[in-house]
């Protein structure tokens, strides 16, 4: 047994007799590399030991930042920030991810052609549509699936096309249909960058109706790797990206890559006054949009510094409820720099927003104590082998154990933090 005591930003390891850096400190140094000019704190990366780099690399992989960091360091011509072994490892990951991304582009283009030949009403969501404003190079992104927004009238035909391409309907959640191919997913982070047979597509159904404001009527075309790809109108794309980021903030785990991508989009558009005026005109039609933008912008600002123009913050960040601002100030670093599978601190924010009549999809107690088992990672097939079935059950059992442990530990931590939150909030009121 050994004890760990605080010492500023360092912790003392009594077993080994030295101060060690906290994970949060190392992750913050990596995240700040994306700021301009480069903060002096980033030089900490040059001081990390091999053991510390292994811990940091695990977070960079799960947060989606690893290849973005490599690209940024090379862009700045500051490769000395990374040890040679880390540089080689990331360059190998980039080679693998480039091959994987190209395979996804081929599959995406094939789906586009079939959708367009069938004259379906659809558009791309997230993913490749974030290029080039949020994602300078798709091969740097850790993209796991293809997302499409599709008209309700086209959903049936789209499903038939995907099933002909070898997909099966894996899950239905609200208006989202998730399709997968019959392949056992890898159980290691080493597979994260590899081109694997497993594929996943999500169809997000846009309901029809006279009072429905259709995003599909405002779509436009983007030339992407030899295909005319329908994407959302620029303002709709930005607001959708903000809502997606906010959804992840209000969940157990937020990937830091989403913060970097959103920040880059804002910086690229920083001086585009006409764009920001149109964002406000559209965004204020939905009462939750200013809140989502405000929380996302303030959280990134807390961790990485100012980046958003005043024309955007004046109706978003400046109008946040005091309790929401307090939550961001207290928990922004744990949200942006946390490790998978995350925590339940977002429930404190959710509770405050319920007071402001922003209703979540899932109640706080249901999030604390789930009443159902986690969904199947992969479904069995009629010709499944005995070994395949054993692997599938083992993977599902492992997931069940991890989720049970997570809900138990993080539930207890939430109850403790909830008590502290009430104390801090009472001081805010005073």
Secondary structure, 3 states (H helix, E strand, C coil): CCCEEEECCEEEECCCCEEEECHHHHHHHHHHHHCCCCCHHHHHHHHCCHHHHHHHHHHHHHHCCHHHHHHHHHHHCCHHHCCHHHHHHHHHHHHHHHHHHHHHHHHHHHHHHHHHHCCCCEEEECHHHHCCCCCCCHHHCCCCCEEEEEEHHHHHHHHHHHHHCCEEEEEEECCEEEEEECCCCCCCHHHCCCCCCCCEEEEEEECCCCCCCCCHHHCEEEEECCEEEEECCHHHHHHHHHHHHHHHHCCCCCCHHHHHHHHHHHHHCCCCHHHHHHHHHHHCCCHHHHHHHHHHHHHHHHHHCCCCCHHHHCCCHHHCCHHHHHHHHHHHHHHHCCCCCCCCCHHHHHHHHHHCCCCCCCCHHHHHCCCCCCCCCCCCCCCCCHHHHHHHHHHHHHHHHHHHHHHHHHHHHHHHHHHHHHHHHHHHHC
